Amino acid sequence: MKTLRLGYIGSGFIARFLAVAMKQVRHCELTAIYDRSGAKELAAYAKENRLGEPKLFKSVKELCNHCDAVVIFSPNYTRLAIMEEIAEAVKAGAPLKGVICEKPLGRTVAEAKKMVELARGANLRTSYFENQLHMNAINNALSQLRPQQNVMGDFTLARSTEEHAGPHSTWFWDPTRQGGGVLSDMGCHSIAVCRHILTPEGKPNTFLKPVAIQCDTSLLKWGQPKYRRQLLDKFGVDYTKTPAEDFVTGIITFKNPETGQLVKGQFTNSWMYDKQGLRLWMDAIGPGYAMEVNSLISPVEIFVGDEAAEGVADAETALEKSTASRGLLSVHSNEADFYGYTTETQDAVDSFLAGKDAMLDFEYGAEVTFLVQAAYMAAEKGITLDLTDENVKKELNSYRSLISQGKGADVLFS
Ligand SMILES: NC(=O)c1ccc[n+]([C@@H]2O[C@H](COP(=O)([O-])OP(=O)(O)OC[C@H]3O[C@@H](n4cnc5c(N)ncnc54)[C@H](O)[C@@H]3O)[C@@H](O)[C@H]2O)c1
């Protein structure tokens, strides 16, 4: 059996999480890591857990010569330059089979399209990492409901949320580097999940045609003086000058091109969700049937009283973005698997070994970027955007949201 050798670019939060997932994935090993912050620790973890004997490399080119597939886990603002270097390395003879990129594929439609162009120009298989479409909780619920769906008709409404109290790294908070606020960061997950749930069985993941989008972006918590100061002190970002949205909600209308049926996906994301920690919540309604997933309801709970609370070293080992270390707390027994990180990695590994694109390719990632940017445009204009209008599509090709340009005050303070 062949093994796919992976090279990680980026060794921060998500790279560490995916290394945990890799312990549950077959036919792959970690052989190369780009030498930036966290690389040594990640290499040590890989060795300790027998994921491979990764070597650290100072250049993207060298790294590309020591793996079969590169995984881009670096910040959003570094994507394109890294993809350009990968394409150059392939032209210079690096024997790469494929490239994987974490969400979002691009901060704008133009960036995402360029990512597709570079990967295809280098003849690479692609995988867009959108873990939530690989969540067994969602896909098992869907497969249980297929018989009901066949008799009663398709889902007509899907709602998807991802919420927590705010990101861990400075660059996420800076809209000019990240590409916006929580819509750019997590709206991409929820928009994609809605479409996935609504897609009829056996149809491609872009089968449903987006026809309209409405959206509201707002700054509910982190624009208040006390919290603005906290952001300035902790991350050095000034939300009086360059604010980003910490709450977004919107609705996308999709049309089934075969039946003409209109269905709706509602997405909600926040960085001001002050509960136990990260919550993924999805539900969907069809005629006579429904499904629901709530990541904060775990079969495992712990209780830490006030007296014992001082002894808790790291609440985040129990739950991502945990905000509390006392009281009744949720614990996930296998968070990396629950969020879909194992299944998305296995899918990419199996696909690349078979010489194919993964279930979600870069073109799919670019389509998600298009919808996220359409949501920003709808919020900015304060209208329901007609996604069938060729002029709107054209405008989106060169669109950069005001928030991502550092002009969020025009949108969020008015
Ligand atoms: N799917 C998910 O649930 C999920 C969760 C978190 C992050 N992400 C995505 O993963 C990516 C990384 O996020 P993170 O939370 O790990 O960030 P992070 O800040 O924790 O880590 C970033 C890593 O990239 C490295 N890096 C910085 N600049 C670089 C450059 N120019 N070239 C190469 N490497 C560079 C850093 O040294 C660090 O190792 C982001 O695109 C983010 O959107 C996805």
The ligand as an SDF file (V2000), in Angstrom:
LIG
                    3D

 44 48  0  0  0  0  0  0  0  0999 V2000
  -10.9970   24.6050    9.5800 N   0  0  0  0  0  0  0  0  0  0  0  0
  -10.9310   25.2150   10.7230 C   0  0  0  0  0  0  0  0  0  0  0  0
  -11.7510   24.9650   11.5950 O   0  0  0  0  0  0  0  0  0  0  0  0
   -9.8570   26.2180   10.9860 C   0  0  0  0  0  0  0  0  0  0  0  0
   -9.5840   26.5860   12.3030 C   0  0  0  0  0  0  0  0  0  0  0  0
   -8.5450   27.5090   12.5240 C   0  0  0  0  0  0  0  0  0  0  0  0
   -7.8540   28.0350   11.4430 C   0  0  0  0  0  0  0  0  0  0  0  0
   -8.1710   27.6620   10.1670 N   0  0  0  0  0  0  0  0  0  0  0  0
   -7.4500   28.2510    9.0130 C   0  0  0  0  0  0  0  0  0  0  0  0
   -6.0930   27.7910    9.0550 O   0  0  0  0  0  0  0  0  0  0  0  0
   -5.2000   28.8210    8.6840 C   0  0  0  0  0  0  0  0  0  0  0  0
   -4.1530   29.0230    9.7990 C   0  0  0  0  0  0  0  0  0  0  0  0
   -4.8280   29.3950   10.9860 O   0  0  0  0  0  0  0  0  0  0  0  0
   -4.1860   29.1100   12.4300 P   0  0  0  0  0  0  0  0  0  0  0  0
   -5.2860   29.3040   13.3960 O   0  0  0  0  0  0  0  0  0  0  0  0
   -3.4310   27.8410   12.4340 O   0  0  0  0  0  0  0  0  0  0  0  0
   -3.1600   30.3490   12.5140 O   0  0  0  0  0  0  0  0  0  0  0  0
   -1.9180   30.5350   13.5180 P   0  0  0  0  0  0  0  0  0  0  0  0
   -1.6730   31.9720   13.5870 O   0  0  0  0  0  0  0  0  0  0  0  0
   -2.1770   29.7660   14.7770 O   0  0  0  0  0  0  0  0  0  0  0  0
   -0.7200   29.7930   12.7730 O   0  0  0  0  0  0  0  0  0  0  0  0
   -0.1940   30.2590   11.5500 C   0  0  0  0  0  0  0  0  0  0  0  0
    1.0850   29.5050   11.2020 C   0  0  0  0  0  0  0  0  0  0  0  0
    1.5540   29.9820    9.9240 O   0  0  0  0  0  0  0  0  0  0  0  0
    2.9300   30.3900   10.0410 C   0  0  0  0  0  0  0  0  0  0  0  0
    3.2100   31.5010    9.1300 N   0  0  0  0  0  0  0  0  0  0  0  0
    3.0260   32.8360    9.3450 C   0  0  0  0  0  0  0  0  0  0  0  0
    3.3950   33.5440    8.2820 N   0  0  0  0  0  0  0  0  0  0  0  0
    3.8380   32.6540    7.3530 C   0  0  0  0  0  0  0  0  0  0  0  0
    4.3470   32.7670    6.0480 C   0  0  0  0  0  0  0  0  0  0  0  0
    4.4920   33.9700    5.4510 N   0  0  0  0  0  0  0  0  0  0  0  0
    4.7130   31.6560    5.4030 N   0  0  0  0  0  0  0  0  0  0  0  0
    4.5630   30.4490    5.9730 C   0  0  0  0  0  0  0  0  0  0  0  0
    4.0810   30.2710    7.2060 N   0  0  0  0  0  0  0  0  0  0  0  0
    3.7080   31.3510    7.8940 C   0  0  0  0  0  0  0  0  0  0  0  0
    3.0770   30.7730   11.4970 C   0  0  0  0  0  0  0  0  0  0  0  0
    4.4320   30.7360   11.8830 O   0  0  0  0  0  0  0  0  0  0  0  0
    2.2350   29.7090   12.1940 C   0  0  0  0  0  0  0  0  0  0  0  0
    2.9830   28.5170   12.2890 O   0  0  0  0  0  0  0  0  0  0  0  0
   -6.0700   30.0530    8.4200 C   0  0  0  0  0  0  0  0  0  0  0  0
   -6.2690   30.1900    7.0480 O   0  0  0  0  0  0  0  0  0  0  0  0
   -7.3920   29.7680    9.0950 C   0  0  0  0  0  0  0  0  0  0  0  0
   -8.4770   30.3480    8.4310 O   0  0  0  0  0  0  0  0  0  0  0  0
   -9.1470   26.7530    9.9310 C   0  0  0  0  0  0  0  0  0  0  0  0
  1  2  1  0
  2  3  2  0
  2  4  1  0
  4  5  1  0
  4 44  2  0
  5  6  2  0
  6  7  1  0
  7  8  2  0
  8  9  1  0
  8 44  1  0
  9 10  1  0
  9 42  1  0
 10 11  1  0
 11 12  1  0
 11 40  1  0
 12 13  1  0
 13 14  1  0
 14 15  2  0
 14 16  1  0
 14 17  1  0
 17 18  1  0
 18 19  2  0
 18 20  1  0
 18 21  1  0
 21 22  1  0
 22 23  1  0
 23 24  1  0
 23 38  1  0
 24 25  1  0
 25 26  1  0
 25 36  1  0
 26 27  1  0
 26 35  1  0
 27 28  2  0
 28 29  1  0
 29 30  1  0
 29 35  2  0
 30 31  1  0
 30 32  2  0
 32 33  1  0
 33 34  2  0
 34 35  1  0
 36 37  1  0
 36 38  1  0
 38 39  1  0
 40 41  1  0
 40 42  1  0
 42 43  1  0
M  CHG  2   8   1  16  -1
M  END
$$$$
